[in-house]
């Protein structure tokens, strides 16, 4: 399992929000302790994997987990990696510049 981003300084939070937005992910859908990783398929397609809140389509409210009424409902999602994250965010699988 990928390391969690648990300590969000303002600089880190801003960089993370900018990065997920550039990859067509709404920052408000991503829990603060979401796991991120990037994989590369055999054909070279780069994909970001992350945890996101499940929201009501009509109201955009976060739904309650049907298996645990005391938690927000979360699910694993993926999206194409259009923009690599800054190296210092240390996202597993990210390509870093030498």
N, C-alpha and C positions, 0 to 999 in steps of 0.2 A: 504494500500500500504506500502511496505517495505521502511524503511529509505534509502535515497540515500547516497552513499559514495561520498561526495562532496569535502572534504579536503584531498588530497592525499599528505602526506609527502613521502619522498623517502622510508622510512622504510615501510610504509603502502602500497605504490605502489608495491614495491618488493614482499612483502608478498602476496598481492592480485594476482600478476602475477604468482608467484610460485604456489599458491593454484589453480587458474583456469587451469594452465598448467597441474597440477597433475590430474585434472578432465577432461582432453582431450578437453579443450577450448583454442583457440588461444587468448592470451592477446590482440593482435592488433584488434581483432573482437569486443572487449568490450569497449563501450564508457566510458570515465572517470566517468561520472555520472550515470552509469548503476545501476539499482535496482537489488539486489540479495536477494533471500530467498531460504530456503530449506524446503521441505515438506516430510512427511512420509506417504506412502499409507497404507491401511489396512493390506497388506501382508508384510510390513516392508521395502519396497523399498524406499530409500532416493533419492530425486531428487532436483537438483539445478535449479532454475528458474532465468533467467537474460535477459537483453536487449542486442542485438548484432546488429552490422552493417550488412546490406545486401550487398554482394559483387558480382561483375561480375565473373562468373566461369572461363572465359578465361583469364582475365587480373588481377583478384584479386583486382580491384579498387572498392572503396566504391561507391555504386550507389546513385543517387539523388532520393529523395522521390517523387513518381509520384503525390502525393497530395499537395506537397509544394516544389517547385523547388529551394527553398533557404535552404533546410535542407538535411542532409544525411538520407538515408532510414534506418530505424531501425525496428527490429521485436523482439517479445518475443520468447525465446528458452528455452529448458530444456535439461538437461543431467544427467545421474546417478551421484550421489555423491559418489565417490570412496574414497575421502580423505576429512575429516572434516577440516574446516578452523581454523586458530588460534582463540582462544576465543576473543582476544582483537580486532579482526576485527568486532566483533558484527554483524554477519550475522544472520538475523531472522531465527529461526528454527534450528540453528546449535546446535549440542550436545557439551556441555562444560564439561570439567573434573572438579570435585569438588575440 
